[in-house]
Amino acid sequence: MVLRAMYTGVSGLRAEGEALGVVGDNIANVNTVGYKRQRAIFQDVLGHSILAGTASAMPGSGVRVGDVQQMFTQGSLANTGVSTDVALNGDGFLVVAGTVDGITGNFYTRAGQFTIDNQGYLVNSDNMKVQGYAANPDLTLQAAVTSLKVPTSSLAPRQTQEISITANLDSGALPSTFDINSPANSQAKTSITVFDSLGESRTLDVYFVKTADNAWEYHVLADGAELAGGTPGTFTEVGTGTLTFDTNGALLDAQTPDLTIDFAGGATPGQVITMDFGDDIANDGATGLAGTTQFAAASAVSSQSQDGYASGEFSGVAIDGVGLVQGLYTNGQKIAIGQLAVAKFRSNDGLGRAGSGLWIETRDSGTAALGAASTGGRASVSSGALEQSNVDLAEEFVGLIQHQRSYSANSKTITTADEMLQELINIKR
């Protein structure tokens, strides 16, 4: 029994030493982004079979570390201001692909310190490629997961295809006739910049003229310098249409033929642009109050927009709360590149540590279920932030003291057993 006590003490020293290593690992990684603390789980050891029928009367044979559990509690988020930094708030893991220790495949991480490599791929610090759902040319997302690549080349221009104008036209205005030589006599006017097929900006002037009660015309003019074969300084009408209102000032009917314009400078001829003044009652079955109206107030354009843009150079990326990655360009455009994939597991505790802030799926964890952030219980994404480790230094220091005391106590078991053996040997003397 005395020898058993010595071996019991040895098991305690061994277990406390292993537990001290776990605590030391936690303290060493207190500043590691995305690190999840661990704890040692102790189990008692029996020196006999539980089938012997005398389990209640027999002492144990010491202790061992049965498992080292990973604690996947949420770490605090720290803002960095770096647009490619990503933090997850909730359950789930970012997905990266590459090779670690000879194993090639997908790995999972909470460390979102991403950059763009020389080929345009979004990668982590180990040059592993971030996985997600790439955007199609029509800006929809693909169903399959792939490596996200940022197109760092220039963004091609987009020619204007639609002009939208929201205005109020004064119901008290007097009817008149439009004169292209004196367009300033119109009741309302606005100018809007559009783009041709080469990305060159062009200016169009839109004039509104009241022709009768509740009836208006609009006229779209362009300086001849903007048009193929035009005379600079001389305006040319490139389109016209009519707007009719009911007695409540709602847009009853909008007749808006498409504009067909031949811009100068080598742009594609016959550029077609549609005009939109808001929903009308006759064609859209709407209230007629969501766009252009005719109330007893001064004529004014409240908003206008068009869907074209000039060419632009790549200037960076932005990531939103659902993990949508957008390319930023110097022309002010944001173009969808893809969406980050977030992996969710049945058991996070079953994941295997792969080092470098990475985990790998195992049979215990189950297969990764990939999806978009903020869906299916997955974490949301915080851009320009990083998740800090969830290590509590105060708790770890208390653990250090606890394991140190336990280690000392177990050593006392060994020295006491040694003294008892010495007394036994001294009996013969």
N, C-alpha and C positions, 0 to 999 in steps of 0.2 A: 504493500500500500504506500510505503514511503517513496519507493521508486516511481509509482504511478503519480504521486503528488509532484515529483520533479518534472515528469513529462507533461503533466497538466500545466505547470508553470511555464514550461518551454512553449507549449501551444499558445499560451496567453501572450508571451513575448512576441512570438511570430505574428499572431493576429493583430496585436497592437502596432507592430512595426508596419504591417501592410496598411492598416488604417491610417497611420501617420503619413504614409506615402500618398494616400488619397487626399488627405487634407493639404499636404504640401503641393500636390498637383493643382488643387483648387486655388490656393494662394498664389501660385506661380502664374496662373491664367486669369488673375483678377482683372487685367486690362486687355484680355483677348476678346475681340469683337465676336459676339454670337456664342461664346463659350457657355456650356451648361455644367453647373457644379455636379459633383458626384458624392455619394456617401457609401461607406462600407457597411454591409449588413452582416452581423455576427450570428453564428449558429453554434449551439452546443454540440459536443461530440460524445457519443456513447462508446464504451469499450467492450460492449457485448451485444448479443442479439436481443432484440425486443421480443423474440419468441421464446426466450428462456424462461419466462414466467416470473422472473425476480427483478424486473426493471425498477420497481419502486424501492427496492432495497439496495440497489447498487449505485454507487456514485458515478458521475460522468468522468470522461477522460479529457476534458478541456474544452477549448473553443477553436473555431476556425472562421475565416471570412468566407461566407457562403456566396456572396455576390457583391458586385459594386454597381449600385443603382445610379442611373443618370436622372437628374432632376430637371425636367423640361418646363420649369416655371418661366414666366415672361421676364425678360430683362428690361431695364429702363432704356428709353430711346434718347439718343443725344443728337442734336441737330449739327450737321457739318457744313451745310451750304453747298456741298458737291452734288451736282445734279445726277450723277451716276451712282451715288450711294443709295442703298435701299435697305429699309428695315421692315421686318414683319411684326405686326401687332396681333397676336393670336396664334392659333394652332396651324402648323404647316412648315414647309421647308422650301427654299429656293432650289432649283435644279440646275446642276452644272454637269457637263460631259467632258470626259478626258480619261487619262490613265494615272492610277495611283498604285505604286508597288506592283506593277505588272498586271493590274486588273483594269480593264477598259470598260467603261459603261457610264451610267448616270450615277452621280453622287448628290448628296443632299446637304444643305448648309443653311445656317441662320446668319452667316457673315455676308453682308451685301456690299462689300467694298469692290465695286466693279469699275472697269475702265474700258476704253475702246482700243483694240490692238491695231497694228499696222495694216491689217486686212479688213478692218471695219467691224470685226466681231466684238460683241460685248463679252468680256472675260473677267474672271476673278484674278486674285493676285498670283495664282499658280498657272495662269494662262489657260484655265479650263473654260470652255464656252458655255455661256448662259443659255438655258433652254426656254423656249416659249412658243407661242403661236404666231407665225409670221403673217404679215398683212399681204393680201392680194392687191393687184393693181386697182381694183375697185374699192379698196380699203376695207373689205370684209376680212375676217381672220380665217386662216387655214385650220382644219380640224386636227392635223397631225402636229406633233411637237418637233421642233427643229432648232438648230443654233440660230440665235438672233443676230442678224448682220445689219449694220447701219450703212446706208448708201451715202458715202462721204463725197460723192461727186456733185457737181452743180445740179440744182433742181431746174428742170426744163420749164419754160414759161407755159402758161395756160391762157388761151385766148378767151375773152369774155363771151359767154353764151347767154347770160341773163342779166337784166337790170331790174332791180326792185326799188320802187319809190312809194313812200307813204307820205301823204300830204293832206292838208285841209284846204279846200277851195272855197273862197268867200261866197256865200249864197247871195250876198247883197251886191255883188259886182254887176256892172252893166254889160249887156251883150255887145260884142264888137267883132271885127273881122281881123284875121291874122295877116300881117304884112311882113314878108320875109326881109324887106328892106328896112323895116322899123320894128324889129322884134321886141325892143324894149318896151313897147306900148302894151304888151301882153299883161294879163292880170297877175301872173306868177311865173317864176323862172327858177331853174336850178341847173347847175353844171355837174357833170360826173365824169371821172376818168375811167376809161376802159382800156383793154389791152388787145393788141392784134396777135397774130400767130407767132410773131417773133419776140413777143414780150415788150414791144414798144408801147408806151402809154399814149393814149389819144383822148382828147377832150370832146365830149358831146354836150350840147346845150339843149335843154328840154323846156319848151314854153307852153303855158296853159292859157287858153282863150275861151271865155264863155261865149257861146253862140246863141243860147236861148235859155229860158228858165229851166233849171236842172239839167242843162246840157253843156258839155265842154268838149273842146278839142285839145289835143296835145300835139306839138310839132317838135321833131328832133332834128337839130341842125349841126353841121360840122363845118369848120373852116376848110376852105379849099386846099390849104397846105397839108391837111390830114388825109386827103383823098387822092387816089390815082387819077391823074389828068385834071385835078382841080386847080383853081386859081387862088393863090394865097391872098387872104384878106377878104375873099368873097365867100359868103355862107351858102351851103347847099343843104336842102332838106333831104334827109336820108330816111325819114319815116314819119308817119302820122297816124292818129287813131282818135277814137271818141270815148268819152266817159259820160254815162247817164246816171242821174241820182233820183231817188224817190223823194216824196215830200218830207220825209224825216231826215234827209241828208245822207242816207245810206247809199252805197254804190250799187245801183240797180243792174247796170250792164256795162261791161268794159270790152270794147272792140279794139284789140291791140295786135294788128298785123306785125309779123316779124320784120325786123330791120335787116336789110341785106346791103352790106357796105364793102366797097373796094378801097381798103386803106393803101396809102402810098408806101414806098420804101421796100418793096419786094415781099410784103406780107401776102398770105394766101388770099386770093380774091373771093368775093362773095361770102364774107363772114356774116353768119346769121346770128342775130341777137334778139331774144324775146324780151318783151316788156311786161312787167308785173306790177299792178297797182293795188294788189290785195284781193281778197275773195269778194266776188260779187254775187248778187242774188240770182240772176238769170243763169249764169253758167256754172256756178259752184254750189248753188243751193245754200249759201251761207247767209249770215245776217247783213252783210255789206258794211259792217261797222269796224271790221278788223284791219282795214287798210285805208285807202283814200276815202275821205268824206267831204260833204258839202254842208258846213254849218255856218251860222252867222258869226264868223270870226275872221280875222285877217288871214289871207292866203299865205300859207307857209309850208315848206317841206320839213317834216319832223325827222325822217330818216331815209336813207338811200344806201344801196349796196350793189355790188356786182361781183361775179364769181371768177374773174380773171386775175392773173398776177404776172409780174415780170420774173425773169430767171433769178435764182438766188444761190449763194454759196452756203454750204453746210457750216453751222456754227455751234452745234452741240445737241444734246438730247434732253428731254423732259420725261418724267415718269409720274403718272397720276396714282390715285388711291386704289385703282383696280389693276395696277400693274401695266397699263397701256404705255408703251414706249413710243415717243414721238420724236422725229427729227426736227430740229429748229434750223431755219434758214434766214439769211440776211434780208430777204424780202418780206419777213414777217410771217411766213407760212409755217404751219406745223403739220407734218405729214406722218401718219401712223406707220410705224415700222413693225410692230408686233405687240404681243402681250405676254408678260412673264407667266410661266407655268409655276403653280404652287402645288407641292406634293403633300398628301395627307395619308397617314398610316393608321392601321387599327391599333397598333401598340408602338408608341415612340420609344418605350423602354427597351424594346427588342432590337432597335437599330444598333448596328455595329460601328464603333468609332474607327475612322480611317485616317485620323490626323489632319492637320491643317484646317481645322474647323469643319471637317467633312464627316458625314455618316454614309453608310451603305445599307441597303435593305437586306434583311435576313429572313429566314423562315419564321422566326419569332415575331418580327415586326409586321409581316404581311407585305403584300405587293403595294407599291406606291399608287395612289389614286390621284392622277394629275387633273388639274382644273384651273380656272381663273381665280384670282384673289377675290375674297369677300363672297364666295359662293360655296355652298355645301359645307359650311362651318369652317372654311379656310380663313387664314389671316388676311387682314387688310394690309396694304402697302403704304409705307411712309417714305416719300422721296426726299433726298437731301438729309437723311438721318441714318444712324447705325444703331443696332441693338447692342447694348453693353452686356458683359457677362452677368450672370445672376448670382455671383459669389458675394456673400455677406461676410466681410472681413471680421467683424466682431464675433459672428457665429463660428467662423473657422478658428479664431484664436482661442475661444472657449474649448473647441474640440481639441486643439493642440494641448491645452492644459489637462483636459480629461484623459487623453490617450497617454500623455506623459505620466500622470499619476497611476494610471492602470498598469503601465509598463513597469513602474517601480514596484507596485504591489505584487505583480507576478514574479518579479525577481526575488522578492521577499519569500515567496512560496518555495522557490528553489533553494535559497540559503537556509531557510528553516528546515527543509527536508534534509539538506546536507548535514546540518548540525545534529539532527536526529540519527542519521546514519552513523555519524561520528560517535555518538553516545553508545550506539549498539556495538560498534567495534571496540569501544573502550571497556565493555563488559568483560571481554576475555582477559584484559589486562588486570 
